[in-house]
Amino acid sequence: MLGSKNNKYSEPEQIKRVIKILELGITRVDTADSYASTNSEKYLSKILAIKPNLLVTTKVGGYFSNLPSPFNEFLVENKTYQKYNIIKNRGYFDFNPSIRPRKLEEHLISSLRRLKVENINTYLLHGVPRENLLDDFIDCMLTLKKKGLTSNVGISMDREFSFDLSWCDEILIPANLVNYYNRVTARISIHGLFRGDNQISVNYAKEFLKLPSAHSILLGTYDSNKFIQSEIMLQGLRGRN
């Protein structure tokens, strides 16, 4: 919601709330070029000016195949809808077919300019490109890493795929894709852990936290109480006081 037209808070208030959350101990932030029609990266640049040591992940290519624009929010009958609502109503999330591998560097440089940084910690494909182009995308992602524009590369997936992930430093998947947990050597980050039934979340968290590859959990909230409760739950599952 950072930078979204639907956000009920003003820009200064949004930034203030995110900084308040970060001061509770978060060390990484995740965004994408499609979030809030690029506004998320722009707002995040103002947060990075205050918190320059944050590790930043951004993503390229998020797209809804049954809608005309590769943005994370859409104006439909004069109402703005977010990604969650579109998926819930059977929108189909995929990698933007108009993006070609040779354009990845251009997209990353645009993200870096919006973030006002020279490089980032992690760059992810935001969805899975078409199979016939996948190898070319992988080669270009590894080239971006060699050039020092990103320290890590990988992919964000919303469902299971069978292609090789050995090139990834990191993958981002929904928490419920437990079948993936022991199938990859990359660091694993998950999202959606604190949505829905709490007992299901606890079971997913138990499986995730057993992994040597467990890297981070994306929360995505302005609610500091939700963050604190989530941290208490995770500490309890790790057996810490």
C-alpha positions, 0 to 999 in steps of 0.5 A: 500500500505504500504510495497507493492511491487507496492509502488513507494516510498522507505521504508524510504519515506513510513514511512516518509509520514505516519508519516506526515499524523499522525501528522495531527491528526490521532490517529488510524491505521488499518492494517492486516496480509494479507496486503502486504504479512505481510510487512504492519505490519513490516513497521508499527512497525517502525512507532510505534517506533516513534509514540508509542501512536497510537491505532492499529487495525490488522486483521486475515484471509483475503483471496481470494477464487478464488486465491491460496494464502491468501495474499493481493497482488498477482503475476499474469503474473509477475504483482503485483495486489492489493486487490482493483483490484482483487475485481474489477475483480470479485475476491471473498473476504472471510475468509481463510478456512485453519485457524482454531479457535485454531490457532487464538492466534498463528496468533495474536502473529505473528502479535504482533511480526511483530508490535513489541508490546505486545498487540493491541487495536483491533483485527478483523476477516478479513471476515466471517468464515464458519457458522459451525465454527463461534461460535468457532472463537467467543469464541477464539476471546473473549479468546484473549481479556481475555488474554490481547493480545487485548483490543477489538475484532470484525469483518471486513465485506464487505457485509451484514450478518445475524449472531449475532454481540453482541460479537463484540466491533467493526465492520468494514464495507464499508461506503455504508452498511447504513442498518447496522448502526442502527442494531448493538450495537458495535462501527462502523468504516467505510472505502471507504467513500472518494471513488467515487462520492462526493455527495454519500460520503456526504450522507453516512457521514451524516448518519454515523456521526448521530450515537452514535456508530460512531467510526472512518473513515479509509482513507488510503492515503499518500496524506495529502491534501486529508486528510485535505479536508476530515477533512474539509468535516467531520467538516462541516457535524458536524457543527463545524468551 
